[in-house]
């Protein structure tokens, strides 16, 4: 039998209506939607921002989309199960959960159908007080994490885990270079350290580099002071180059990454923060036998493995700032300023 609850209030959600832009995010109210077989209603407690979310709100993520569709933004959120539909077996009322970024990518390779199940893409996201999920699209939170910390995991953490551990096969003693100090980069730093790897962090801010050092970074490079940072990386590795690069810059940094990577190393292409277009010489990929792999988050299987490691090591995500639900627009503006280190979170409940 379904377990029914009567919600005391309408559902509130931020939506993009009329025009793109942070200022055009509006709060809407609606009656709770019914839940069907295998579905779960979650009271959302927190959500976190990714750069993808900012691009969606600004209308930059899908260039073919000329006007907003009323989409609820944000892919990453955590909350409490408050209602079960018929046939639910994976969760019970009161469980603490997070949504998968790809709701239908449970294991194995991603395909076109799974890729269409991304939250805040073609499916409403989690910047809402209540959200209905299929039970397969949820995962239990590590017991030692708060809702705010749990909300940082679905995109940034799984992406870093996939890049370095699941697909990268990172081993103790190897060297990782990560670009910047945003959510993916800081998770990459944390996962590298629990694996026993050496970490080089590049950033334009000495203050952020100092904070990264406190989190365990072994070597620090300010790329504004050292624009030829790839040369410095080769010096730090005695001419060998690094084993893994978490590539977040895009076209304008990939050429430098190809110079900084070792023969046979792996570059995980994750972001396009510095631009989408540019000329890339493929010869170094060939001559250095480099694996350049695109990483687009990951599956529930990867999420489960990551959570096991987080629980074992009692790892805590790095949260820069928490905004209340009423100040969601300010949270987007803060991300736009690039002032943060780690994750930006919105407290919902």
N, C-alpha and C positions, 0 to 999 in steps of 0.2 A: 504493500500500500504506500502511496505517496505520503510524505510528511508535510503537512500544510502549515503555513504561518500566515498571520495577517499583518502586513506591514503597516506601521503606524503613520506612515507619510508617503507622499508621492516620491517617485525616483527623480533625483536631480542629476543632470548631466551637462557638461560643457559640450557645445556643438559649434561647428564652423558653418555659418549661414551667410548668405548674400555675397560676401567677399572674403578673399584670403587675407590673412594678417592677424597678428596677435590681438589687436584691438577689436577684431570681429568675432572673437570667441564669446559666445553667450551661454548663459545657464538656462536650460529648459526643464520643464517639469512634465512628467507623464505618469500614468498609472502603471503599477508593476505588471510586466508581461507574464502571461501564464508559462509554466514550465512543463515540458513534455517528457516522454520516456527517456531515461538515461541522462536527464539534465539536472543541474544543481544551481540553486540561487546562492550567490555569494554577496555578503555585505562587505563592500570594499573599504578597507582601512587606509590604504596608502597606494600611491602610484609614483613612478619615477620617469624622468625624461631622458630621451636619447636624442642625438642630433637629427635622426630621421624624423622625429616628432616635430622639431622646429621646421624642417624642410616641408613637411606636410602642411603645417599651419600657414607657412609663407607661400604655398602654392608652387614649390620648387621640386617636389618629389616626383610628381607625375606631370610632365610638360604638356601632355595631351588633355589634361583636365583644366578646362577654362574657368569653371566656377565651382565653389564648394557644393557638397552634396548633403550637408547636415551631419557629417561624420563626427562621431565622438572620438577625440584623439587619445593618444598614449597606449602603447602596447604592453607596458609592464606594470602590474599591480598585484597586491596581495590583500587577502581578506579572510573572512570567517564564513563557513558554510552555515546557512540559516534555513535552507529548505531542500528537500530531496524529491525528485520526480520518481515515477514508477521505474523499477528495475535498476536503480543505482546500487552498486555494490562496492565501489572503491572508496567512498567517503561516508561520513556520518555527520549529523548536525553538530556544530562546534569545532570541526576540524579547521586548522589553519592552512591556507592554500595560496598558491600563486598560479596565474594562468600561463599556459605555454604561448610563446610568441607565434609559432605556427600551430594552430589548434588541431590540425590533423596529421602533423608529422610526428609520429610516435617512435619510429625506429627505421633503420635502413636508409636508403638514399632518398633525397628529396626529389619530387617530380612536379609537373606543372599543376596538378590538382592540389597537392600539399602546399605549394607555394602561394596559392590563392587563399589560403586560410589564415593569413597573417592578421593579427589584431591591428586595428587602426589603419588598415589598408582598404580592403573591400568589406571588412567586418568592423562594426563599431568597437572602439577601444574601451579603456577602463577608467577614464576620468569621469566616473559616475558613482553614485552612492550605492547602487545595487547592480549586479550584472549576472545574467544567466549564461552558464557554460554547459557544454556537454562534459560529463565526468572525465572523459578521456583527455580533455583539454586542460586539466588541472593537475597539479603536483603538490604534495605535502611540503610544508616549509621545515627546514632544520629547526629543531626544538629550541636552540639557544638564540635564534634570531628574532628581533622585533618585526612587526609588520612593515615598518619603514625599511628595515634592512632587507627583508624578504622581497619587497617591491623592486629592488635593484637588480634582481637575478635574471629574469627571463630573457632579456636581449643581450646586455653588455657582458654579463658574467658567462652565459652560455657561449657567446661568440668567442671570448677569450679562451674558454676551456676547449672548445672545438679546435680553434687555431693551434693551440700549443700542445694540448694533451691528447684529445681524441684523434685528430687528424695529424697533428705535428709530431706526436710520439716523443715529446720533450723528455730528456734524461738528465739525471744529476751530472753536474760538471759542464753542461753545455752553456752557451751564452745566448741571451735573448736581447734584442734591441726593440724597444717600444717607443712609439712616437707620441709625444704629448702626455698629458696627465688627466685625460677625461676618463669616463667610466670604463671603457674597454681596456685602456692602457693600465689603469690602476689594478683592475682585476688580473691582467696579464702579469703585472709585477707580483701580485700576491700569490698567484698560482705557480709562478716560476720559483719563488722562494721556498714554497712548501715542497717543491720537487727537487730542490738543491741546485738550481741553476744560477748562473751569474746574470745580472740584469744591468743593461745600459739604458738610461732614459734620456731622451732629448726633449727640450722644451725651450720656449722663448723667455721664460720667467725664472730668474734665479730663486725667487721665493718658492715657486712650485717645485723646483728641483731640490731645494732644501727639505721640503716636506716629503718628497719622494724618497730622499735619502733616509729619513726617519722611518719610512715604511720598508726599508731594506734594499733600496737601489744601490748597486755597487759602484757604478760610474755615472757621471752626470755631464751632459753637454748642452750648453746654451747655443742653439743654432743661429741666433741673431749675432752673437759674438763670434761664433765659429760657423760661418755659412757653408764652408766645405767640411761639414761634420762627418762625411763619409771617410775623409782622410784621417780624422781623429779616431774614428772607430777602428780603422785598420791599424793605427798606432797602438791603441789599447789592446788589440788582439795579436800584436806582434806580426802584423802583416797577413794573418790568416783570414780575418773576417769573422762575422758572427754566424752562429748556427741557424738562428731563427730571427725573423723580423716581423713584427706586428705593424703592418703598413696601413696607416690611417690617412696619410696625406693625399694620395691619389697620383694623378699624372705628373705633377711637378716634383714629387719626392721619389717616385718609383725608380727613376734613373740613378739617383744617389743610393737607393737601397740596393740596386743591382751591383753597385761598386762595393758596398759595405758587406754584402753577404759572402760567405765562404764558398768554395767549390763544393757543389752538392748540397748547399743549404736550402732552406725553405723560407719563402716570403708569403705570408698570409695577407692577402689583399682584402681589407675590411672597409675602409672609408675613402671618401673623396673630399676631405676637408679643404684641400688647397686647389681643387678644380677637377673637372671631368675630362678636359681635353688637353692634348699635348702629344708631342712626338716621342715615341718610345723605340729605342733601338733594341731589336730582339736578339742581336748577336751575343750579348753577355749571358742571356738565358741559356742559349745553346752551348757556348764555349765553357761556361762554368757549371753546366749541368744542374741549373737551378730549378727548383719546383716553385712556380708561382701559382698559388691556389686561392681562388675566391672563396671567402667564408661568409655565408649569410646565416647567422645565428646557428641553430641546430635543432635536434630532435628531443623528444621526451627522454629517450634512452640516454642521451648525453647529459641532460639536465639531472637525471637520477644519479648518474655516476659522479657528477660535479657536487651534488648535494651530499653524497656520502663522504667526499673528501672535505667539504666545508664543515660537516659535523665532526669528523674525526679530528681535524686540526683546530676546531672551534674558531674558525676564521670569521671575522666580522667585515662586511663591506664598508668601504670608506664613503661616508655621506658628508658632503660639503655643507648643505643647508636644507632645512625643511620648511616648506611654505604651507600655510593653511589652505584649505579648499577654496576659500573666498579670494585668495590671492594667487590663483593659478596663472593669471596673465603675467604677474610679476615673476613667477618662476620661469616662464618662457623667455621673458626679457633678460633675466639673469643668465640663462643659458646663452642667449644671443650675445651677451657681453664677453663670453669666454673667460669669466673670472673664476670659475669653479675648478676644484680638483676632486676627482671622483664623481659622485652622483648627486643630482638634485632631486629632491623628493617632495611630493605634495601629500600632506596628511588629509585624508578624506573624512574618516569617522573619528 
